[in-house]
Amino acid sequence: MSQLQDQLQEASFRGVPFYVEPESGGAPIAVGRRKMVHEYPQRDKPYVEDLGRATRELRITGFVIGLDYIQQASNLIAALEEEGEGTLVHPWLGSMEVSVKDLAQVLYSAKLGKATIDFSFIEAGELEFPDAEDSTPAQSRIAADGINAAVGAQFGSNFNIVGFPNFVSLGATAQLGSVFALMGSAAASPLAVLGYASGAAGAFGAAVGLMSNPLALGSYMLSFFGVQGVISSSMNLLGLARAFIDLAASPVLAAPFVPAPGVYVTPARVQYTENIAQINALTRQALLTQAVGISSEIQTVVYDDAVSVRLALTAALDTESQTAPDDVYLALQAARSAVWRDLTDRARDSARLVTITPPDTVPAIVLAYDRYEDAGRDLEIVARNRLRHPGFVPPVPLQVLTR
C-alpha cells in the first residue's frame, strides 16, 4: 500500500485530499474555442464564427488509500455533493475554482484497500449581468431636443401680428431680416461649412410668409438652425460649438428696450416689442441648442479643449436662463446639467496640454518624434500653435499634448 502511495501524487477538492496518477496528473483537459458554422445556399465554403474560448473541462481519476479508505471516500463524496463551486488543487494545474459536471463513479476495492473515484469538473463561471448606464452624449442630445420643444411652444404662444397695426408686422419683418443677415454673415466663421450663408436669403422670405402662423414660424426657424445630418466627424466640432456660443451673444440678438413700468404704451407697441423679444430669444436659444448637440458629437476630446467648451456653454446657458420663462428655464438647466456631465466624463481620462520650449529651432517632425515617437504628429503641433513653417519651429513656449 505504501509503495502505491509513493507512486501517486496528492490533490484535493474542497480541502478533502485524494491521490492522482503522475502521468498527466490523471486529468485529461478538454480545451479549445467555441465555433458556430454558418452554411449558405449556393456557397461552397461556410462562414465559421468564433464565439470565444470554450469552457475548460477536466476528467479526473482519483484514489483514496489506507485502512480508512471507506471513510476517505465518503468524505470526498460529500465534498462532491455540496452545492456551488469548490477549489480544486491539482499537482499539474495548480489551484482553480471548478464546478462538478457529471455524476462521479466510485469503485471500492477491499483487496487493495482503496477506492477509485472518476469525476469531471468544469471551470467555474461568473454570474455577471450588464450594467445599465446612461449614454452621456445621448442625454445631451435629448436635452437639446427638450430646449427646442420648449422654445417652439413659447414662441407660438407669445408672437403675434394678427389684429395689430401694420408697423407691428413691419417691426417683426425687420428683425427677422437682421437675424438671417447675421446667419448670412457666418460665411466668415467656422459655421460657413454648414451653409447658412447660402440659405439665409431664401429662408428669410419663407419666414416672413409664415408670420401669421406663429407655431409654423417657430418650427421653421428652429429647423433652419438645425445641423443634425449636416455635421460630420471630419469638421472642427469644437470650433463649431464655440462659434454657435459666440453668435448667440451677438448684440443683434439682445433683448429689446422695454419701457419702464407706469409709462403708458399702446397694446400694439407692447406686442411690437414682444415680437422682437420672441424672435431674438428663439434665435439665441436655437443657437445654444445646436452648441449642446454638437458638444455631444465631439469624438476626440482633449481635456483642456473640452473644459473650455464646457465652461463657455454652461455659462451661456446660465445667462439665457436668467430671463427665460419657466418651461424654457427648466429645459436650459437640464441641458446645462447634461453638457457638464457629458464633457466631464469623456474628458476625464483624456490627454492634457502642457507647455514645452524647444532648445533650438527644429523641424516639427523632429519635435513630434522626440515627444511622441511618432513623426506623423508634426502637423498637430503646427496647427495647435499656429506655426508659420513646419520646418522651422522656433525655441518659444509651445502647447503640446501629454500623450
JOVENHU-V468385 format. One record per pair of residues at least 4 apart in sequence whose ideal C-beta (glycine too) atoms are under 8 Angstrom apart, sorted by the first residue. I is the first residue (numbers start at 1). J is the second residue. D is the distance in Angstrom with one decimal. If there is no record, write none. Layout:
i = (I I)
j = (J J)
d = (D D)
This chain:
i = (1 1 1 1 1 1 2 3 4 4 4 4 5 5 7 7 8 8 8 8 8 8 9 9 9 9 9 9 10 10 10 10 11 11 11 11 11 11 11 11 11 11 11 12 12 12 12 12 13 13 13 13 13 13 13 13 14 14 14 14 15 15 16 16 16 16 16 17 18 18 18 18 18 18 19 19 19 19 20 20 20 20 20 20 20 20 20 21 21 21 22 22 24 24 25 25 25 25 26 26 26 27 27 27 27 27 27 28 28 29 29 29 29 30 30 30 30 30 31 31 32 32 33 33 33 33 33 34 34 34 34 34 35 35 35 35 36 36 36 37 37 37 37 38 38 38 38 39 39 40 40 55 55 55 56 56 57 57 57 57 58 58 58 58 58 58 58 59 59 59 60 60 60 60 60 61 61 61 62 62 62 62 62 63 63 63 63 64 64 64 64 64 64 64 65 65 65 65 66 66 66 67 68 69 69 69 69 69 70 70 70 71 72 72 73 73 73 73 73 74 75 76 76 77 77 77 77 78 79 80 80 80 82 84 85 85 85 85 86 86 86 86 87 87 87 87 88 88 88 88 88 88 89 89 90 90 90 96 96 97 97 98 98 98 98 99 99 99 99 99 100 100 100 100 101 101 101 102 102 104 104 104 105 105 105 106 106 106 107 107 107 108 109 109 109 109 134 134 135 136 136 136 136 136 136 136 137 137 137 137 137 138 138 139 139 139 139 140 140 140 140 140 140 140 140 140 141 141 141 141 142 142 143 143 143 143 143 143 143 143 144 144 144 144 144 144 144 145 146 146 146 146 147 147 147 147 147 147 147 147 147 148 148 148 148 149 149 150 150 150 150 150 151 151 151 151 151 151 151 151 151 151 152 152 152 152 152 152 153 153 154 154 154 154 154 154 154 155 155 155 155 155 155 155 155 156 156 156 157 158 158 158 159 159 159 159 159 159 159 159 160 160 160 160 160 161 161 161 161 161 161 161 162 164 164 164 164 164 164 165 166 167 167 167 168 168 168 168 168 169 169 170 171 171 171 171 172 172 172 172 172 172 173 173 173 174 175 175 175 175 175 176 176 176 176 176 176 177 177 178 178 179 179 179 179 179 179 180 180 180 180 180 180 181 181 182 182 182 182 182 183 183 183 183 183 183 184 184 184 184 185 185 186 186 186 186 186 186 186 187 187 187 188 189 189 190 190 190 190 190 191 191 191 191 191 192 192 193 193 194 194 194 194 195 195 196 199 199 200 201 202 203 203 203 204 205 206 206 207 207 207 207 207 210 210 210 211 213 214 215 216 217 218 218 219 220 221 221 221 221 222 222 222 222 225 225 225 225 225 226 226 227 227 227 227 227 228 231 231 231 231 231 233 233 233 235 236 237 237 237 237 237 237 238 238 238 238 239 240 240 241 241 241 241 241 241 241 242 242 242 243 244 244 244 244 244 244 245 245 245 245 245 245 245 246 247 248 248 248 248 248 248 248 248 248 249 249 250 252 253 253 253 254 255 255 255 255 256 256 256 256 257 258 258 259 259 265 265 266 267 268 269 270 271 272 273 274 275 276 277 278 279 280 281 281 281 281 282 283 284 284 285 285 285 285 285 286 287 288 288 288 288 288 288 288 289 289 290 291 291 291 292 292 292 292 292 292 293 294 295 295 295 295 295 295 296 296 298 298 298 301 301 301 301 301 301 302 302 302 302 302 302 302 303 303 303 303 303 303 303 304 304 304 305 306 306 306 306 306 307 307 307 308 309 309 310 310 310 310 310 310 311 312 313 313 314 314 314 314 315 316 317 317 317 317 317 317 318 318 320 320 321 321 321 321 324 324 324 325 326 327 328 329 330 331 332 333 334 335 336 337 338 339 340 341 342 343 344 346 351 351 351 352 352 353 353 353 353 354 354 354 354 355 355 355 355 356 356 356 356 357 357 357 357 358 358 358 358 358 358 359 360 361 361 361 361 362 362 362 363 363 363 363 363 363 364 364 364 364 364 364 364 364 364 365 365 365 365 366 366 367 367 367 367 367 368 368 368 368 368 368 368 368 369 369 369 371 371 371 372 372 377 378 378 379 379 380 380 381 381 381 381 381 382 382 382 382 384 384 385 385 387 388 393)
j = (5 65 66 112 113 114 6 7 8 65 112 114 19 65 21 22 19 20 21 22 63 65 19 20 21 22 25 91 17 18 19 91 17 18 19 20 25 60 62 88 89 90 91 16 17 18 88 89 18 76 79 80 86 87 88 89 79 82 86 87 79 87 72 75 76 78 79 72 62 63 64 72 76 117 62 63 64 65 25 26 27 60 61 62 63 90 91 25 26 61 26 91 28 92 90 91 92 93 60 61 62 58 59 60 90 92 93 58 59 56 57 58 93 54 56 57 58 59 54 56 53 54 50 51 52 53 54 50 51 52 53 54 48 49 50 51 48 49 51 46 47 48 49 46 47 48 49 43 46 46 47 122 123 125 122 123 101 120 121 122 88 90 93 98 120 121 122 118 119 120 90 118 119 120 121 116 117 118 76 116 117 118 119 114 115 116 117 69 72 73 76 114 115 117 69 72 113 114 72 113 114 113 72 73 108 113 114 115 74 108 115 75 76 115 77 106 108 115 117 78 79 80 117 81 104 106 117 82 86 100 104 119 86 99 97 98 99 124 97 98 99 100 95 96 97 98 93 95 96 97 98 121 94 95 94 95 96 123 124 123 124 121 122 123 124 121 122 123 124 125 104 119 120 121 120 121 122 119 120 117 118 119 117 118 119 115 116 117 115 116 117 115 113 114 115 116 138 139 139 140 296 338 341 342 345 346 141 296 297 342 346 142 296 143 338 341 342 144 292 293 295 296 335 338 339 342 145 292 293 296 146 338 147 292 331 334 335 337 338 339 148 289 290 292 293 296 335 149 150 331 334 335 151 285 288 289 292 328 331 332 335 152 222 286 289 153 331 154 327 328 330 331 155 218 222 281 282 285 286 289 328 331 156 215 218 219 222 282 157 327 158 278 281 282 325 327 328 159 214 215 217 218 278 281 282 214 215 218 214 214 274 278 172 214 217 218 274 275 278 279 164 214 271 274 275 168 169 172 211 212 271 275 212 168 169 267 268 271 272 268 170 171 268 272 172 268 271 272 275 173 211 174 175 272 275 276 176 211 272 275 276 279 177 208 211 178 179 275 276 279 280 180 204 207 208 211 279 181 204 182 252 183 252 253 279 280 283 184 200 201 203 204 207 185 200 186 247 250 252 253 196 197 200 203 224 225 196 197 200 201 189 197 191 192 194 196 197 243 247 192 196 197 192 243 247 236 239 240 242 243 196 240 243 244 247 196 197 235 240 227 230 231 240 199 230 200 203 224 204 205 206 207 220 224 208 209 210 220 211 217 220 221 224 216 217 220 217 217 218 219 220 221 222 282 223 224 225 282 283 286 226 282 286 289 283 286 287 289 290 230 290 231 240 290 293 294 293 235 237 240 294 297 237 297 299 240 240 241 294 295 297 298 299 242 298 305 309 243 244 294 245 291 294 295 298 309 313 246 309 312 247 248 287 288 290 291 294 249 287 288 291 312 313 316 250 287 253 283 284 285 287 288 291 316 320 253 316 254 280 280 283 284 280 277 280 281 323 273 276 277 280 273 273 277 263 265 269 270 270 271 272 273 274 275 276 277 278 279 280 281 282 283 284 285 323 324 328 286 287 288 320 289 320 324 328 332 290 291 292 313 316 317 320 332 335 293 335 294 295 313 316 296 313 317 335 338 339 297 298 309 310 313 339 342 343 339 342 306 309 346 305 306 343 346 347 350 306 347 350 351 352 353 401 307 347 348 350 351 352 353 308 352 353 309 310 343 346 347 350 311 343 347 312 313 343 314 339 340 343 344 347 315 316 317 339 318 336 339 340 319 320 321 332 333 335 336 339 322 336 324 332 329 332 333 336 328 329 332 329 330 331 332 333 334 335 336 337 338 339 340 341 342 343 344 345 346 347 348 350 401 402 403 401 402 399 400 401 402 399 400 401 402 397 398 399 400 371 397 398 400 395 396 397 398 362 367 393 394 395 398 395 395 392 393 394 395 366 367 393 367 378 390 391 392 393 368 378 379 381 382 387 390 391 393 369 375 378 390 370 375 371 378 381 393 398 372 374 375 376 377 378 380 381 373 374 375 377 381 400 377 403 381 382 390 383 390 384 401 385 387 393 398 400 386 387 390 393 399 400 398 399 393 392 398)
d = (6.6 6.1 7.1 7.7 5.7 7.9 6.5 6.9 6.8 6.2 7.6 7.4 7.0 5.7 7.9 6.9 3.7 6.5 6.4 7.0 6.3 7.7 6.6 5.6 7.5 5.4 6.7 4.3 6.2 7.9 6.2 6.8 7.3 5.8 6.9 5.1 7.6 7.7 6.7 7.5 6.0 5.2 6.1 6.0 4.7 6.8 7.6 4.7 7.2 6.9 5.4 7.1 5.8 7.4 5.2 7.6 4.1 6.5 4.2 6.5 7.6 7.7 7.9 5.0 5.0 7.8 4.4 7.8 4.0 6.3 5.4 7.5 5.7 7.0 6.5 4.5 7.1 6.5 5.4 3.4 6.7 6.4 6.9 5.7 7.3 7.3 6.8 7.5 4.2 6.9 8.0 8.0 6.7 7.0 5.8 5.2 3.6 6.8 5.7 5.0 7.0 5.0 6.8 4.7 6.2 6.8 6.7 7.5 5.1 6.2 7.1 5.5 7.7 7.7 6.8 4.1 7.8 7.7 6.9 5.6 7.9 4.8 6.1 7.5 6.7 5.6 5.6 7.6 4.0 5.8 7.4 4.9 5.5 6.9 6.4 6.7 7.3 4.3 5.7 5.1 7.7 5.5 7.8 5.9 4.4 7.5 6.3 7.5 4.6 7.5 7.5 5.4 6.1 7.5 6.9 4.7 6.7 6.3 7.2 5.3 7.7 7.9 7.3 7.1 6.5 4.6 7.6 7.4 7.8 4.7 7.8 7.5 5.9 7.2 7.0 6.6 7.4 5.3 7.2 7.5 4.7 7.9 7.1 5.6 7.1 5.8 7.5 5.0 3.7 5.1 6.4 6.5 5.0 7.4 5.9 8.0 6.5 4.5 6.6 6.7 8.0 6.7 5.9 6.1 7.7 5.7 5.3 5.2 6.5 7.0 7.0 6.5 6.5 7.2 6.2 6.2 7.0 3.9 6.8 6.4 6.6 6.4 6.1 6.3 7.1 6.6 7.7 7.0 6.8 5.4 5.4 6.2 6.8 7.6 5.2 6.8 5.3 4.2 7.4 6.4 7.5 7.6 6.0 7.4 6.1 7.8 7.5 7.3 5.6 7.7 4.7 6.1 7.4 5.1 6.6 7.9 7.5 6.5 8.0 7.2 4.0 3.9 6.5 5.9 5.7 6.6 5.6 7.9 5.3 8.0 7.4 6.5 7.5 6.2 4.5 6.1 4.9 7.4 4.9 5.6 6.5 3.9 7.1 4.4 7.6 6.2 7.4 5.2 6.8 4.6 7.8 4.9 7.4 5.4 7.1 7.1 7.3 5.6 6.6 6.8 7.8 7.2 5.5 3.8 5.2 6.9 6.7 3.8 7.2 5.7 7.6 6.3 7.4 6.3 4.5 7.2 6.6 6.5 5.7 7.0 6.2 3.8 7.2 4.5 5.6 4.8 6.7 7.9 5.6 5.2 6.6 7.4 6.9 6.3 7.3 4.9 3.9 7.7 4.1 7.5 6.8 4.8 7.7 4.3 4.4 7.8 6.2 6.4 6.4 4.4 5.8 7.0 5.9 6.0 7.2 4.6 7.1 7.3 4.5 6.2 5.6 6.1 5.4 7.2 5.6 6.6 7.3 6.2 4.6 4.6 7.4 4.1 6.2 7.3 6.9 7.6 5.6 4.7 6.6 7.6 5.9 7.6 6.3 7.2 4.6 5.8 5.8 8.0 6.4 6.9 6.3 7.6 7.7 7.9 5.9 6.5 5.5 5.4 6.2 7.9 7.5 3.7 5.3 7.7 4.9 4.6 3.8 5.3 7.7 7.8 6.0 5.2 7.5 4.2 6.9 7.2 7.5 5.5 4.5 7.3 7.3 6.3 6.1 7.9 7.2 5.3 4.3 5.9 5.4 6.4 7.8 6.8 5.8 3.9 7.3 7.8 4.9 5.5 7.7 5.1 6.1 6.1 7.4 6.7 6.8 5.6 5.6 4.9 6.7 6.1 6.3 6.3 6.5 4.8 6.5 6.2 6.3 5.9 7.9 4.5 7.0 6.7 6.5 5.5 7.2 6.6 6.5 7.3 4.8 4.9 7.1 6.4 6.2 5.3 6.2 7.8 6.2 6.0 6.0 6.4 5.3 6.7 7.2 7.3 6.3 7.7 5.2 6.2 4.3 7.2 5.8 4.1 7.3 6.6 7.1 7.6 7.1 6.0 5.0 7.4 4.4 7.4 4.8 7.9 7.9 8.0 6.8 4.9 3.8 7.1 7.9 7.5 3.9 6.3 7.6 4.8 6.0 7.4 7.0 4.9 7.8 3.8 7.1 5.0 7.7 5.9 4.1 5.4 7.7 4.6 5.8 6.7 5.0 7.4 7.3 7.9 6.5 5.9 7.9 5.8 5.7 7.4 7.6 5.8 7.4 5.9 5.4 7.3 6.3 7.2 6.5 6.1 7.9 5.0 6.5 6.7 6.7 6.5 7.3 6.1 6.0 6.2 7.8 4.8 4.1 5.7 5.8 6.2 6.1 6.3 6.2 6.4 6.3 6.2 6.3 6.4 6.8 6.0 7.2 6.7 6.7 7.3 5.4 7.9 7.7 4.2 6.4 7.4 5.9 7.9 7.1 5.0 7.8 5.3 6.9 6.8 6.9 5.6 6.8 6.9 6.4 6.3 7.6 7.4 5.6 6.3 6.3 6.3 5.5 7.9 5.8 4.7 7.9 6.5 6.3 5.4 6.0 6.2 6.6 5.3 6.6 4.8 4.7 5.3 7.5 5.3 6.7 6.2 6.5 6.6 6.2 6.5 4.9 6.9 5.0 4.0 7.0 7.0 7.7 7.1 5.3 5.2 5.9 5.1 7.6 5.4 6.7 7.8 4.6 7.9 4.1 5.3 7.5 6.1 7.6 7.8 7.0 7.9 7.9 4.6 5.4 5.0 6.8 5.7 6.4 7.5 6.6 5.3 4.6 5.5 7.2 7.6 6.1 7.9 4.3 5.3 4.4 5.7 7.1 6.4 6.2 6.6 6.2 6.2 7.0 6.2 6.2 6.4 6.3 6.0 6.2 6.4 6.3 6.1 7.8 7.5 8.0 5.9 6.4 6.5 6.1 6.3 6.2 7.6 6.7 7.3 6.9 6.7 6.5 7.4 5.8 6.1 6.2 7.7 7.8 6.5 7.6 6.1 6.3 5.5 7.5 7.2 6.9 7.8 4.9 7.5 5.7 7.0 7.2 6.0 7.7 6.2 5.7 6.9 6.3 8.0 6.0 7.4 7.8 7.9 7.0 4.5 7.3 5.1 4.8 5.0 6.6 7.7 5.8 5.8 7.8 6.7 6.5 6.3 4.8 7.9 4.5 6.5 4.9 7.5 6.4 6.4 4.4 6.5 6.0 4.8 6.9 3.7 6.8 6.2 7.4 6.5 6.4 5.8 6.7 6.1 6.4 6.2 4.2 6.9 7.8 6.1 6.4 6.4 5.6 6.3 5.1 6.1 5.7 6.4 6.4 6.2 5.1 7.4 6.0 4.3 7.4 7.2 6.6 6.0 5.7 5.1 4.6 6.0 7.6 4.0 4.4 5.9 6.6 6.5 6.6 6.1 6.3 6.3 6.5 6.4 6.5 6.4 6.1 6.4 6.4 6.0 6.1 5.9 6.0 6.3 5.7 6.5 7.3 4.2 5.0 4.9 7.2 4.8 4.9 7.2 6.4 7.6 7.4 6.3 7.7 5.7 5.0 6.9 5.9 7.9 7.5 7.4 5.7 5.7 6.0 6.6 5.2 6.9 5.3 6.1 5.9 7.5 4.9 7.1 6.3 5.6 5.5 6.6 5.5 6.2 4.8 5.5 5.5 7.2 7.5 6.7 5.0 7.2 6.7 6.1 3.8 7.4 5.2 5.1 6.8 4.2 7.4 5.2 6.5 4.8 4.3 7.2 6.2 7.9 6.1 7.1 6.0 5.7 7.9 5.9 6.2 5.4 7.2 4.3 4.2 7.4 5.8 6.2 6.8 4.5 7.7 7.9 6.0 5.3 7.5 6.7 6.4 5.9 6.0 7.0 6.2 7.6 6.2 7.4 7.4 6.8 6.0 7.9 4.6 4.8 7.8 5.8 7.4 4.9 6.1 5.9 7.8 7.3)
